[in-house]
Amino acid sequence: SLLMQDKLTNHLVSVSNECEEKFKTLMENYKKSDKLLSEKNKSINQLEWVKIMNNYKNMAEEILLSELIYN
């Protein structure tokens, strides 16, 4: 129905913007809450740092999909 009313693009852009903002917020909160994500630890143990960041990224994406996309 949004396509027929020529509102689909506006809706998709608003959902995309909301997802981007929430993703940034979630990632910032994860970074602040984990002491292992400091720049010092990033240079010492890069693989562990990347593993933690990928885990947080996957968690944030799952939250976005369940709350904003599939809901």
Secondary structure as GFF3:
##gff-version 3
##sequence-region A 1 71
A	DSSP	alpha_helix	8	33	.	.	.	ID=ss1
A	DSSP	three_ten_helix	35	37	.	.	.	ID=ss2
A	DSSP	alpha_helix	39	44	.	.	.	ID=ss3
A	DSSP	alpha_helix	46	64	.	.	.	ID=ss4
A	DSSP	pi_helix	65	69	.	.	.	ID=ss5
###
